[in-house]
Amino acid sequence: MKVIKNAQLFTMESLNNETGYVAFKDGKIEAVGRDFDPAAFKDYKIIDAKGKIVTPGLVDPHCHIGIMEEGIQFEGNDTNETTNPIYPELRGIDSFYPNDSAFRYALNAGVTSVVSGPGSANVIGGTFDAYKTMGKTADEMVFQRDVCMKMALGENPKRVYSSQKKNPSTRMASAALMREWLIKAKEYHEAMQKYLNKEEEAKKPTFDMKLDSLARVFDGMKIKIHAHRSDDIMTAIRIAKEFDLDITIDHGTEAHLIVKTLKKTDTKVILGPTLGTGTKYETKHRSFKSAKILADHGVEFAVMTDHPVISLENTLVQLALFVKEGLDRFKALEAVTSNAAKLNGIESRVGSLKQGKDADIVIWDGDLFDIMTRPQSVYINGECITDKAAS
């Protein structure tokens, strides 16, 4: 049982930029408040934050940590199965390596949760899962399975399969394949529902691993659609509308160019990576002004590293550059905490400091957007993982 007092709290709930405390036990947040009463916590270990900023643990909403291992080529890279463009049955957790050295960098940057999964070589590529950045096995670290189904449009599927002289080699073919398999999965889902509801003469459909996995999007499973360019974003929006799908646009490099359409269609964006160079044609319009444009128009967004494209240790560095270009500081923090959790459907566990949520907490030793700032203490499930003050 512990309580952090004298904190400059950013709960991402009701208390933000206010002095207060957060108490936690058995891995969960027990109480958050302004006025600390020592008598109420006499049996607790008291940690004095001494006015330092205290936030939820940071959440990366889209990366490949544990699947594209740090510093390893073939042996440590299990991100893309490039033998077929349609692989909804793949599960990222089956490629997840908990001893990836990048987890150390994540913890040192205050990142306590990540949503990690397959890459974007395939039009339909399998499922992402949500993990804590501490643990010995994937099963120990994962806290929500099958968070999202990964799909991709644009250059990556086109490049991978045109080089093999296979479909798809154009944007049209990628979209057509996506539609084709969504139609098949919808029919499979409808047939299964009729069977489960014991409708007259309804027979159980023959099991199909691809369709059985993909059909979950018709039960509300979220979909991450990899799309950089505005044309690919619009294709994703059209397909989502056709099939009534719950999507986020992941990357969204040109999202700011069509911001009014995104707002009109209530399309959510997981933005990034923006730090670094534009490594391909699709990213030539990348801009640190993009987040402010999305925020100013009321488009809901989060910010990702796409680790290892941008190392997780640079999570706040990237965010600071958005702030430098005008993004509100609180909106920036939302993008790697509460919004990052919400857009992946994991907000009941992480992303804010609230009673009943996981005790993932960071005490910072300076201003969040100062490059010299580090986590002083990082707690995951109430356990202190790294404590600079103690070391």
C-alpha positions as CSV (number, residue, x, y, z in Angstrom):
1,M,0.0,0.0,0.0
2,K,1.5,3.3,-1.1
3,V,0.5,6.9,-1.5
4,I,2.2,9.6,-3.4
5,K,1.7,13.1,-1.8
6,N,2.6,16.6,-2.7
7,A,2.3,15.8,-6.4
8,Q,1.6,18.2,-9.3
9,L,-1.0,15.9,-10.5
10,F,-2.1,15.4,-14.1
11,T,-4.7,12.6,-13.7
12,M,-6.1,13.1,-17.2
13,E,-9.5,13.1,-15.4
14,S,-10.8,15.8,-13.0
15,L,-7.5,16.9,-11.4
16,N,-5.0,18.4,-13.7
17,N,-2.1,20.7,-12.9
18,E,-3.2,20.7,-9.2
19,T,-1.4,19.6,-6.1
20,G,-2.8,16.4,-4.8
21,Y,-2.1,12.7,-3.9
22,V,-2.7,9.3,-5.4
23,A,-3.0,6.1,-3.3
24,F,-2.8,2.6,-4.6
25,K,-2.7,-1.0,-3.3
26,D,-2.9,-4.5,-4.8
27,G,-1.8,-3.0,-8.2
28,K,-4.8,-0.7,-8.5
29,I,-5.4,3.0,-7.8
30,E,-7.4,3.3,-4.6
31,A,-7.9,7.1,-4.3
32,V,-7.0,10.4,-6.0
33,G,-7.6,13.7,-4.3
34,R,-6.4,17.2,-3.5
35,D,-6.1,17.3,0.3
36,F,-3.9,14.7,1.8
37,D,-4.9,13.4,5.2
38,P,-2.1,11.4,6.9
39,A,-4.6,9.8,9.3
40,A,-6.4,8.2,6.4
41,F,-3.2,6.5,5.2
42,K,-1.4,5.7,8.4
43,D,-0.6,2.1,7.3
44,Y,0.7,3.2,3.8
45,K,4.2,3.8,2.6
46,I,4.2,7.6,1.9
47,I,6.2,8.9,-1.0
48,D,6.7,12.6,-1.1
49,A,6.8,13.9,-4.7
50,K,7.9,17.3,-3.4
51,G,5.9,19.2,-6.0
52,K,7.1,17.2,-9.0
53,I,4.8,16.3,-11.9
54,V,3.0,13.0,-11.6
55,T,1.1,11.5,-14.5
56,P,-0.3,8.1,-15.6
57,G,2.3,5.9,-17.3
58,L,2.6,6.8,-21.0
59,V,0.8,4.6,-23.5
60,D,2.1,4.0,-27.0
61,P,-1.0,3.3,-29.2
62,H,0.9,1.7,-32.1
63,C,4.3,0.1,-32.2
64,H,6.1,-3.2,-32.9
65,I,8.2,-3.6,-29.8
66,G,8.8,-7.3,-29.0
67,I,8.0,-8.2,-32.5
68,M,10.6,-6.2,-34.4
69,E,13.4,-6.7,-31.9
70,E,15.9,-3.9,-31.2
71,G,19.1,-4.2,-33.2
72,I,18.3,-7.6,-34.8
73,Q,17.6,-8.3,-38.4
74,F,16.1,-11.6,-39.7
75,E,16.1,-13.6,-36.4
76,G,14.5,-10.8,-34.4
77,N,12.1,-9.5,-37.0
78,D,8.7,-11.3,-37.1
79,T,6.7,-8.3,-38.1
80,N,5.4,-9.2,-41.5
81,E,4.4,-12.6,-43.1
82,T,5.0,-11.7,-46.7
83,T,3.6,-14.8,-48.4
84,N,0.0,-13.8,-48.6
85,P,-1.7,-10.4,-48.5
86,I,-4.6,-11.7,-46.4
87,Y,-3.7,-13.0,-42.9
88,P,-6.3,-12.0,-40.3
89,E,-5.6,-15.2,-38.4
90,L,-2.1,-14.0,-37.4
91,R,-1.7,-13.1,-33.7
92,G,1.0,-10.6,-32.8
93,I,1.5,-12.3,-29.4
94,D,2.9,-15.4,-31.1
95,S,5.9,-13.3,-32.3
96,F,6.3,-11.3,-29.1
97,Y,9.7,-11.5,-27.4
98,P,9.7,-10.1,-23.8
99,N,13.5,-9.8,-23.6
100,D,13.7,-7.2,-26.4
101,S,16.2,-4.7,-25.0
102,A,13.8,-1.9,-26.1
103,F,11.6,-2.5,-23.1
104,R,14.4,-1.0,-21.0
105,Y,14.3,2.1,-23.1
106,A,10.5,2.3,-22.8
107,L,10.6,2.1,-19.0
108,N,13.3,4.7,-18.9
109,A,11.0,7.0,-20.9
110,G,8.0,6.4,-18.6
111,V,6.2,4.3,-21.2
112,T,4.3,1.6,-19.2
113,S,1.8,0.3,-21.8
114,V,2.2,-0.4,-25.5
115,V,-0.1,-1.7,-28.2
116,S,2.1,-3.8,-30.4
117,G,1.4,-6.0,-33.4
118,P,2.1,-7.0,-37.0
119,G,3.4,-4.6,-39.6
120,S,1.8,-3.2,-42.8
121,A,3.0,-5.5,-45.6
122,N,-0.4,-7.1,-45.8
123,V,-3.8,-5.7,-46.7
124,I,-5.1,-7.6,-43.6
125,G,-2.3,-8.5,-41.3
126,G,-3.6,-9.9,-37.9
127,T,-4.2,-8.7,-34.4
128,F,-2.5,-6.2,-32.0
129,D,-2.4,-6.8,-28.3
130,A,-1.9,-4.4,-25.3
131,Y,1.1,-5.1,-23.0
132,K,2.8,-3.7,-19.9
133,T,6.5,-3.0,-20.5
134,M,7.5,-5.2,-17.6
135,G,7.5,-9.0,-17.4
136,K,9.2,-12.2,-18.2
137,T,6.7,-13.7,-20.7
138,A,4.2,-12.4,-23.2
139,D,1.4,-14.0,-21.3
140,E,2.5,-12.2,-18.1
141,M,2.8,-8.8,-19.9
142,V,-0.3,-8.8,-22.0
143,F,-3.3,-7.3,-20.3
144,Q,-5.8,-7.1,-23.3
145,R,-5.7,-9.6,-26.1
146,D,-6.8,-8.9,-29.7
147,V,-7.2,-5.2,-29.2
148,C,-7.4,-4.4,-32.9
149,M,-7.2,-6.0,-36.4
150,K,-4.4,-4.5,-38.5
151,M,-5.1,-3.6,-42.2
152,A,-3.0,-1.5,-44.6
153,L,-3.4,0.6,-47.7
154,G,-1.0,2.5,-49.8
155,E,2.6,1.8,-50.6
156,N,3.6,-1.1,-48.4
157,P,1.2,-3.9,-49.7
158,K,1.7,-2.6,-53.2
159,R,5.5,-2.7,-53.0
160,V,5.7,-6.1,-51.3
161,Y,3.4,-8.0,-53.6
162,S,4.2,-6.2,-56.9
163,S,7.8,-7.3,-56.4
164,Q,6.5,-10.9,-56.2
165,K,4.3,-10.3,-59.3
166,K,1.3,-11.0,-57.1
167,N,-1.9,-9.2,-56.3
168,P,-2.0,-6.4,-55.1
169,S,0.3,-4.2,-57.2
170,T,-2.0,-1.2,-57.2
171,R,-4.0,0.8,-54.6
172,M,-7.2,-0.4,-56.4
173,A,-6.3,-4.0,-55.9
174,S,-5.5,-3.5,-52.2
175,A,-8.9,-1.9,-51.7
176,A,-10.6,-4.6,-53.7
177,L,-9.0,-7.3,-51.7
178,M,-10.0,-5.6,-48.4
179,R,-13.6,-5.4,-49.6
180,E,-13.6,-9.0,-50.9
181,W,-12.5,-10.5,-47.6
182,L,-14.8,-8.2,-45.5
183,I,-17.7,-9.4,-47.6
184,K,-16.7,-13.0,-47.1
185,A,-16.3,-12.4,-43.4
186,K,-19.6,-10.6,-43.1
187,E,-21.4,-13.5,-44.8
188,Y,-19.6,-16.0,-42.5
189,H,-20.5,-13.9,-39.4
190,E,-24.2,-13.7,-40.5
191,A,-24.3,-17.4,-41.0
192,M,-22.7,-18.1,-37.6
193,Q,-25.2,-15.7,-35.9
194,K,-28.1,-17.5,-37.5
195,Y,-26.8,-20.8,-36.3
196,L,-26.1,-19.5,-32.8
197,N,-29.6,-18.0,-32.6
198,K,-31.0,-21.4,-33.7
199,E,-32.9,-19.9,-36.6
200,E,-34.9,-22.4,-38.6
201,E,-32.8,-24.5,-41.0
202,A,-29.6,-22.6,-40.1
203,K,-26.5,-24.7,-40.3
204,K,-23.1,-24.1,-38.7
205,P,-20.8,-22.7,-41.4
206,T,-17.7,-24.7,-42.2
207,F,-14.9,-23.4,-40.0
208,D,-12.5,-21.1,-41.9
209,M,-9.6,-19.7,-39.8
210,K,-9.3,-16.5,-41.8
211,L,-13.0,-15.7,-41.8
212,D,-13.5,-16.7,-38.2
213,S,-10.8,-14.3,-37.1
214,L,-11.8,-11.4,-39.5
215,A,-15.5,-11.8,-38.6
216,R,-14.8,-10.3,-35.2
217,V,-14.7,-6.8,-36.7
218,F,-18.5,-7.2,-37.1
219,D,-18.8,-7.8,-33.4
220,G,-17.1,-4.4,-32.8
221,M,-13.4,-5.3,-32.9
222,K,-11.4,-2.1,-33.7
223,I,-9.4,-1.9,-36.8
224,K,-6.1,-0.1,-37.3
225,I,-5.8,1.0,-41.0
226,H,-2.3,1.9,-42.0
227,A,-2.6,5.0,-44.3
228,H,-0.3,7.9,-44.8
229,R,-1.6,9.7,-47.9
230,S,-4.9,11.5,-48.1
231,D,-6.2,9.3,-50.9
232,D,-5.5,6.2,-48.8
233,I,-7.2,7.8,-45.8
234,M,-10.3,8.5,-47.9
235,T,-10.4,4.9,-49.2
236,A,-10.2,3.7,-45.6
237,I,-13.1,6.0,-44.6
238,R,-15.2,4.8,-47.6
239,I,-14.7,1.1,-46.6
240,A,-15.4,1.8,-43.0
241,K,-18.7,3.4,-43.9
242,E,-19.6,0.6,-46.3
243,F,-19.2,-2.1,-43.7
244,D,-19.9,0.0,-40.5
245,L,-16.5,-0.6,-39.1
246,D,-14.8,0.9,-36.0
247,I,-11.5,2.2,-37.4
248,T,-8.6,4.5,-36.6
249,I,-6.3,5.9,-39.3
250,D,-2.8,4.9,-38.1
251,H,0.0,7.1,-39.3
252,G,-2.2,9.7,-40.9
253,T,0.8,11.7,-42.3
254,E,-1.5,13.7,-44.6
255,A,-4.5,13.8,-42.2
256,H,-4.1,17.5,-41.6
257,L,-4.6,18.1,-45.3
258,I,-8.2,16.8,-45.2
259,V,-9.0,17.7,-41.6
260,K,-12.5,19.0,-42.3
261,T,-13.5,15.6,-43.8
262,L,-12.0,13.8,-40.8
263,K,-14.1,15.9,-38.5
264,K,-17.3,15.5,-40.6
265,T,-16.9,11.7,-40.7
266,D,-15.8,11.5,-37.0
267,T,-12.6,9.7,-38.1
268,K,-10.0,9.1,-35.4
269,V,-6.2,9.3,-36.1
270,I,-3.2,7.7,-34.4
271,L,-0.6,10.1,-35.7
272,G,3.1,9.4,-36.5
273,P,5.9,8.8,-36.5
274,T,6.8,12.4,-37.3
275,L,10.3,12.6,-35.7
276,G,13.1,11.9,-38.1
277,T,13.3,12.2,-41.9
278,G,10.6,11.5,-44.5
279,T,11.9,8.0,-45.6
280,K,9.5,7.5,-48.5
281,Y,7.2,9.4,-50.9
282,E,4.1,8.9,-48.7
283,T,5.6,10.9,-45.8
284,K,6.8,13.9,-47.8
285,H,4.0,16.1,-46.2
286,R,4.8,15.1,-42.6
287,S,4.6,18.1,-40.4
288,F,4.8,18.9,-36.7
289,K,2.0,21.4,-37.3
290,S,-0.3,18.5,-38.0
291,A,-1.3,17.7,-34.4
292,K,-2.3,21.3,-33.7
293,I,-4.4,21.4,-36.9
294,L,-6.2,18.2,-35.9
295,A,-6.8,19.5,-32.3
296,D,-8.0,22.9,-33.6
297,H,-10.7,21.2,-35.7
298,G,-11.8,18.8,-33.0
299,V,-10.4,15.6,-34.5
300,E,-9.7,13.0,-31.9
301,F,-6.1,11.8,-32.1
302,A,-3.2,10.1,-30.3
303,V,0.5,10.0,-31.1
304,M,2.6,6.9,-31.8
305,T,6.3,6.2,-32.2
306,D,5.8,3.1,-34.5
307,H,8.8,1.8,-32.6
308,P,11.4,0.9,-33.8
309,V,10.9,3.5,-36.5
310,I,11.1,6.1,-33.7
311,S,12.5,4.6,-30.5
312,L,10.1,4.6,-27.6
313,E,12.7,6.5,-25.5
314,N,11.9,9.5,-27.7
315,T,8.2,9.5,-27.0
316,L,8.2,12.8,-25.2
317,V,10.9,14.3,-27.5
318,Q,8.6,13.8,-30.5
319,L,5.7,15.2,-28.5
320,A,7.7,18.3,-27.5
321,L,8.2,19.1,-31.2
322,F,4.4,19.1,-31.7
323,V,4.1,21.5,-28.7
324,K,6.9,23.6,-30.2
325,E,4.6,24.0,-33.3
326,G,1.6,25.2,-31.3
327,L,-0.1,22.0,-29.9
328,D,-1.6,22.7,-26.5
329,R,0.5,21.0,-23.8
330,F,-2.4,19.2,-22.2
331,K,-3.6,18.0,-25.6
332,A,-0.1,16.7,-26.2
333,L,-0.2,14.7,-22.9
334,E,-3.6,13.3,-23.7
335,A,-2.2,12.0,-27.0
336,V,0.1,9.6,-25.1
337,T,-2.1,8.8,-22.2
338,S,-5.9,8.9,-22.1
339,N,-6.5,9.3,-25.9
340,A,-3.9,6.7,-26.7
341,A,-5.7,4.2,-24.4
342,K,-9.2,5.2,-25.6
343,L,-8.5,4.8,-29.3
344,N,-7.4,1.2,-28.6
345,G,-10.3,0.4,-26.2
346,I,-8.0,-0.1,-23.2
347,E,-9.1,3.0,-21.3
348,S,-10.7,0.9,-18.5
349,R,-7.2,-0.2,-17.4
350,V,-4.7,2.5,-18.3
351,G,-4.3,6.1,-19.6
352,S,-5.5,8.0,-16.5
353,L,-5.2,8.1,-12.8
354,K,-8.6,7.0,-11.5
355,Q,-10.0,4.8,-8.8
356,G,-10.0,1.1,-10.0
357,K,-7.5,1.6,-12.8
358,D,-4.1,0.0,-12.9
359,A,-1.5,1.8,-10.7
360,D,0.8,2.7,-13.6
361,I,2.3,6.0,-12.4
362,V,5.3,8.2,-13.3
363,I,7.0,10.8,-11.1
364,W,9.0,13.2,-13.4
365,D,12.0,15.1,-12.4
366,G,11.3,18.2,-14.5
367,D,9.0,19.7,-17.1
368,L,7.4,17.1,-19.3
369,F,8.5,18.7,-22.6
370,D,12.1,19.6,-21.5
371,I,14.6,17.3,-23.2
372,M,16.5,17.0,-20.0
373,T,13.5,15.6,-18.0
374,R,13.5,11.9,-17.0
375,P,11.2,9.8,-14.9
376,Q,12.3,9.8,-11.3
377,S,10.1,6.8,-10.5
378,V,8.0,4.5,-12.6
379,Y,5.3,2.3,-11.2
380,I,3.6,-0.6,-13.1
381,N,0.7,-2.3,-11.4
382,G,1.8,-0.5,-8.2
383,E,5.4,-1.9,-8.3
384,C,8.2,0.6,-8.5
385,I,10.2,-0.5,-11.5
386,T,12.8,2.3,-11.8
387,D,13.5,4.8,-9.1
388,K,16.2,7.4,-9.8
389,A,15.9,8.9,-6.4
390,A,16.6,5.5,-4.8
391,S,19.5,4.8,-7.1
